C-alpha cells in the first residue's frame, strides 16, 4: 500500500467543504436529509455524487498523482506510447462520526433479479 498525497491541507479543506455543499444539494435526496445512505459504509451510489464538479476535481487530482507515481515505471518498462494508465474510481464515501464498519468477506453485489 502506498499513500499518495494529492493535495495540501488548505486545498483538502476546500474540497471537503465543496463535497459537503454538493451533498446538501444532490437532487436525488430530500432537502435536510440527515443520512444519504443506509449503513455505516457510507458509499454514495447516486449519479450526482459521481458527476458533481467537486468530485470530478478530486478524480483529476488523484489521476495527476497516479500518473506522476507510475510515469517512470511505464517509461522504463514499455515502449513509448505502448501502455496507458486507467484510474478506476468507485464511489464517493462519506461516513458520520461514530459509524463503525464491520469486517466483511470479499463479495460481489448481484441483484436478486439479475438479467
Buried (B, 14 or more C-beta within 10 A) or exposed (E): EEEEEBBEEEEBEBBEEBBEEBBEEBEEBEEEEEEBBEEEEBEBEBEBBBEBEBBEBBEEBBBEBBEEEEEEEBEEEEEEEEEEEEEEEEBBEBEEEEEEEEEEEEEEEEEEEEE
